[in-house]
Amino acid sequence: MLFGGDGGVPGGANIWPRLFVEMYEAAQKSEMEEILKCQEKIYQLREVYSLGKYSSSFIKGVKCALSLMNICDDFMEEPFHRFRGGERSLVEKKLKELALK
């Protein structure tokens, strides 16, 4: 947005919508200190949907986070499968670090 864009379609906004609203508002006002704070949190949130080894890891991470936050189920139709065990624990750990769970 600082370079002229009108906005974005961030998948992380499904998990932490307020953060992305704060980023947008800070960008509208060119408040660099606030932008940098939001950006750091967004980088940390990205860890939630960069787990796994397949291109489906993004949607798995988002759905897993939303499930852990009691927003929706993380069931996915074949050929996709929800995160289990290790990845699910890592998502939960990150949500706790970010005070989202």
Phi, psi and omega per residue, in radians:
M1 nan -0.560 3.130
L2 -1.169 -0.311 3.137
F3 -1.814 0.232 3.031
G4 1.929 -0.085 3.100
G5 -1.232 2.789 -3.132
D6 -1.634 -0.245 -3.109
G7 2.796 -2.722 -3.120
G8 -2.769 -3.130 3.088
V9 -2.213 1.289 -3.051
P10 -1.412 2.164 3.106
G11 -1.085 -0.553 3.135
G12 -1.110 -0.334 3.111
A13 -1.166 -0.340 3.036
N14 -1.161 -0.568 -3.095
I15 -1.543 -0.763 -3.026
W16 -2.375 1.203 -3.053
P17 -1.010 -0.682 -3.097
R18 -1.049 -0.680 3.130
L19 -1.031 -0.745 -3.094
F20 -1.299 -0.514 3.020
V21 -1.168 -0.767 3.112
E22 -1.065 -0.708 3.102
M23 -1.085 -0.803 3.138
Y24 -1.049 -0.842 -3.117
E25 -1.100 -0.719 3.102
A26 -1.117 -0.704 3.122
A27 -1.152 -0.684 3.110
Q28 -1.050 -0.579 -3.108
K29 -1.702 0.014 -3.090
S30 0.948 0.687 3.114
E31 -1.517 1.526 -3.006
M32 -1.035 -0.666 -3.133
E33 -1.088 -0.772 3.130
E34 -1.204 -0.678 3.092
I35 -1.016 -0.813 -3.127
L36 -1.126 -0.652 3.088
K37 -1.110 -0.817 3.126
C38 -1.103 -0.746 -3.114
Q39 -1.069 -0.692 3.113
E40 -1.079 -0.756 3.117
K41 -1.140 -0.668 3.108
I42 -1.114 -0.724 3.084
Y43 -1.051 -0.722 3.126
Q44 -1.156 -0.712 3.134
L45 -1.101 -0.572 -3.134
R46 -0.990 -0.451 3.126
E47 -1.059 -0.521 -3.139
V48 -1.085 -0.689 -3.084
Y49 -1.950 0.460 3.003
S50 -2.068 0.245 3.068
L51 -1.425 2.809 3.096
G52 1.570 3.032 -3.045
K53 -2.063 0.041 -3.115
Y54 -1.999 2.868 3.137
S55 -1.142 -0.284 3.103
S56 -1.357 -0.053 -3.067
S57 -1.063 -0.516 3.126
F58 -1.085 -0.954 -3.100
I59 -1.175 -0.615 3.089
K60 -1.098 -0.766 -3.141
G61 -1.118 -0.773 3.129
V62 -1.111 -0.851 -3.109
K63 -1.144 -0.653 3.099
C64 -1.095 -0.822 3.125
A65 -1.040 -0.801 -3.138
L66 -1.114 -0.625 3.083
S67 -1.145 -0.793 3.128
L68 -1.136 -0.434 3.113
M69 -1.574 0.090 -3.136
N70 1.052 0.651 3.113
I71 -1.707 -0.735 3.103
C72 -2.741 2.969 3.095
D73 -1.372 2.703 3.121
D74 -1.786 0.329 3.081
F75 -1.135 2.417 3.060
M76 -2.325 2.536 3.092
E77 -1.205 2.693 3.048
E78 -0.960 2.485 0.228
P79 -1.628 0.192 -3.089
F80 -1.542 2.687 3.113
H81 -2.393 2.527 3.125
R82 -1.166 2.780 3.016
F83 -1.173 2.441 3.072
R84 -2.232 2.917 2.990
G85 0.807 -1.981 -3.017
G86 -1.002 -0.878 -3.120
E87 -1.128 -0.731 -3.139
R88 -1.070 -0.724 3.103
S89 -1.101 -0.687 3.122
L90 -1.166 -0.676 3.088
V91 -1.111 -0.791 3.139
E92 -1.067 -0.744 3.120
K93 -1.046 -0.794 -3.126
K94 -1.138 -0.713 3.103
L95 -1.060 -0.684 3.111
K96 -1.169 -0.724 3.104
E97 -1.042 -0.623 -3.121
L98 -1.566 0.094 -3.138
A99 1.035 0.632 3.092
L100 -1.767 -0.128 3.106
K101 -2.430 nan nan
